[in-house]
Amino acid sequence: MTKSSATSKKVNPAEESFTALVIDAIQDIKGKHIVQIDLRKIADAPARYFIICEGESSTQIRAIASNVVRRAREEMGVRANHSEGQQSARWVVVDFFDVVLHVFDKATRHYYDLENLWEDGHFTEFQNI
């Protein structure tokens, strides 16, 4: 697993802008423990990036996912391909094709441990705001 700060290697400007918007939208709603995993060097990865964070309640988890979807649409004209998990709000997934957002509660994130599953990716951690 490779870790870095938020100022690490550059990516395609469109990808960089979109992932930055997703991170900012998460931080708007005070999402915690934000990690971006660059999966581009992993054969057969389901996306180019995973962005993973936690919310402290089902209300906050839904709000984070909704804010990301709204801002992506309004600010970049990007619509989510698919979203699920809003009902239980323990793990909400929003698929933007190249970027997949995972918003977890703490216990569910620990249980599924996506960071360990995709440990060959390049990790960038973002500060809690």
N, C-alpha and C positions, 0 to 999 in steps of 0.2 A: 504494500500500500504506500502510495506516495502522497504526502501531505504538503500543503503550502498555504501561504496567506492569500488573502483576496487580491493581492497585486501580482499574482503569478502569471505564467505564460499567456500570451494573447491567442485569441481564436478569430475565426471569421467575424468581421464587424457586425453582420446581421445577427449571428449567434451570440456574440458578446453583448449586443444591445438587448436582445431578448432575454438572455439569462440574467442580465443586470436588472431588467424590469421585473422579472419574477422574484428575484431576491429582494428588491425594494418593496414590492407589493406584500411579501411575507413580513418584512420588517414593519410596514405600516400597521399591521395588526399584531405586532409584538410576538411573532413566531420565534421559537427558541431553537438553539442547537442546529443551525442551518448548515448543511453540507451540500456542495455541488460535486458530483462525481462525473468526470470526463471519461466516457466509455468508448471514445472514437478508436482507440487502438485495440479494442477487444473484438475479435471476430464474432459475428452473430449476436452482438449486443442488441437488445430490443430498441435502443434509442442512442443518440449521440451523448446525451447528458441526462442524469437523474439529479433532481434537486429534492433534498429530503429535509424536513423540519418537524418540529413538535408544536402542538397546541396544548394548553392546560385544561381545556374543557371541550365538550362536543360543540358548543356554540362558537368558541374561538377557532376550532378546526374548520368548521363550515365557513366561517367568516374569512379565514385565510384563503381557502380554495376559491371562494366567490370573488374575493378582491383580486386575486391573480387572474381569473377568467375575465373579469370586467376590465381591468387595466390592459390586459393583452389585446382585447377587442377594441377598446376605445383609443388606446395610444399607439398601437402598432397594426391594427386591422387583422390580428391573428385570432382565429377561433379554435377552441379546443376540439379535437377529434372525438374525444370520449371522456366521460367523467363517471366515476362510481364511488360508492361508499358514503354518500351524503346522508343516507338514512341513519346508519349507526354512528357515523362520524368517529370511528376509532382509527380508521385508515381511509383517507380520501385520496384517490388517484385521479389526476388530471393529465390526459395524454394530448400533447401538442405535436405529436409525431417525433420530431428530433429531440424534444425536451419533454421529460415526464416528471411531473411534480407528485411527490408523496408527502402527505401531511398526516402525521401519526399522533396518537396519544402516547405517552411515555412507555407504558407497558407493552403496547402492541409493537412499537418500534423496537423495543428490546427483544421481543419474542421473534420477530421476523428477521431482524439483524441484516438488513440489506447492505449495510456498509461492509460486513464480513463477506457476504455473498459476492460482492463486486469489488473485492479488495485489490484486484489488479488494475482498477481504474486510477485516475489521478484525482486526488481529493483536494478541495479547497473549502476551508471552514470560514464562516462569517461570524462576526461578533453579534451577541444578543444586544438589542437596543432597548 
